[in-house]
């Protein structure tokens, strides 16, 4: 009897501490059950908690698009500040309006000039920034983009030849124009062997190694290697009338001439004439051709 009483006491305690299914159900379950398990419409009665706390979902695609736009806008703003900082100064006496007049912008030049407070804001524009200028034609946008690009690269307005050379002449190489020494010739031959002067065009690399122009390095190599090698042997040269182009169509009224570049015999000595046509081909030979 004591055991039965203990069991009777323990069972109610265990049942009281365990939650029921109704307690675990979400708060909208009773509303859905009252609606018969169907979707709600506008004329259905909506609980106050549902109107106050509507369901929210995280739109990951929209989040990525917004993040991408934010990064692009920040990057463009940073690049815009860099362009403003390093923008070339205006020519003496020039303003934004002067720039537009010299490039032949056309109608609306004053209205466009009034949009910019500083020269740097105008000259640092990109093609995308130009599209934001209101009330101008497509041709004016393209022309403005082209002249701003030319100005930023120093190609417009035109300057004297001396100033142009000073801008784009570059820095001379360390050994440019100096006389060749025995040590330089030795280094040239080593580099020509390293970069394989008989294959391709390695002179741009040799030029940088020797701090001389590529043409000077190539010409010096010709004097040291090519000319002595060709002078030590003989060469054969044969030109026949068989290379004459054929007149294949009546519309081709002009037959282009052939151009033969024959090297000088000083550097390319000719071999003695020893030509013997095989007997099998002698009957086909024409003296007026070959």
C-alpha positions, 0 to 999 in steps of 0.5 A: 500500500505504501508503494501504491501511494508513492506511485500515485503521488509521483505520477501527477507531479510528472504530468504537471511538469511536462508541457502540452502540445497546445502550450508548444503551439505558436500564437498564430495557431489558434487564429489559423485553426479558427479560420479552418486552416485556410489562408487569410484574406483582407476581410478576415479578422486579424489579431492585433499581435499579427498587425503589430509584428508582421512576418519579416524575411531576409532578402539575401539577393537584395542585400548583395545588390545593395552591398555591391552598389555601396562598395562601387559608390565608395570606390568611385568617390575615392577615385574621384578624390584622387583625380581631383587631387592630381588634376592638371591645372588650367591653362593661364587665363582659362576657366570652365567656360573658356574650355567649353568655348575652345572645344566648340561645345555649342549651345548651353556652355554657360549653363554647364560652366555654372554647374562647377565651382572649381576647375578640379571638379570639371576636369576630373569628370569621367564618362559616367559623370558626364552623363549626369549633366542635364539638358545637353545632347549626346554629341556634346557629351561625347565631344566633352568626354573626348576633349577632357581625356585629351587634356588630361593626357597633355594632347590638347590644346596643342603646344610647341614642339619643344614643350611636347618633347619635354613632356613625352621625350622620356629620360635618356638612358645612362650610356646613350650616345657614348662610345663603345668600348671593348668591355661594352662589346664583350657584354653585348656578345654575352647578352646576345648569346643569352637572349639568342640574337638569332631568334626573334627580336631580343634587342629591347632586353639587351638595350635595357641591360646595356642602357643604350638604344635598341637600334645602337645595340643591333647595329653594333652587333651587326658590325661585330658578328653579322658582317664578318660572318657574311664576308667570310663566305660566298652567296648565290643570287638568282632572279628569273622572269618566272616571278612575274605576276600573272594577268589573271583577269581583265579587270586587273589593268595594272600589273604590280612591279617586283622589288628586289633588294640585293645586298652589296657585294662588299658584305655579301660576296658572290660565288663563282657562276657554276650552273649546270642544268640536268639533261632531263630538263634541258629540253624544257629550258627557255633562253629568254626566261632563264 
